[in-house]
């Protein structure tokens, strides 16, 4: 998948799902059934990061598919 520049993604690389406490790497998004499913995350549950360290600092856990 390519990086998304529209709202709420703003071209940032890491997407944290505040509903599941998982962080995803949009440069390595896995789009198969039951994988990342970024398009299914409600915009109000999205918090974007430029840096994975900051997402980890905020206690988000790595996605099993895109951040193995």
JONOR-V438241 format. One record per residue. N is the residue number from 1. PHI is phi in whole degrees, 0 to 359 (NA if undefined). BURIAL is # if it has 16 or more other C-alpha atoms within 10 Angstrom, else .. Layout:
BEGIN
{{N;PHI;BURIAL} {N;PHI;BURIAL}}
END
This chain:
BEGIN
{{1;NA;.} {2;261;.} {3;299;#} {4;257;.} {5;249;.} {6;279;.} {7;295;.} {8;262;.} {9;281;#} {10;54;.} {11;76;#} {12;280;#} {13;273;#} {14;251;#} {15;247;#} {16;259;#} {17;264;#} {18;290;.} {19;280;.} {20;251;.} {21;61;.} {22;251;#} {23;244;#} {24;240;#} {25;260;#} {26;290;#} {27;281;.} {28;228;#} {29;302;#} {30;258;#} {31;255;.} {32;289;.} {33;303;.} {34;65;.} {35;264;.} {36;296;#} {37;54;.} {38;303;.} {39;296;.} {40;271;.} {41;281;.} {42;294;.} {43;304;.} {44;289;.} {45;257;.} {46;255;#} {47;231;#} {48;261;#} {49;225;#} {50;274;.} {51;224;.} {52;295;#} {53;305;.} {54;293;.} {55;294;#} {56;294;.} {57;300;.} {58;274;.} {59;76;.} {60;278;#} {61;261;#} {62;295;#} {63;294;#} {64;290;.} {65;258;#} {66;260;#} {67;231;.} {68;286;.}}
END
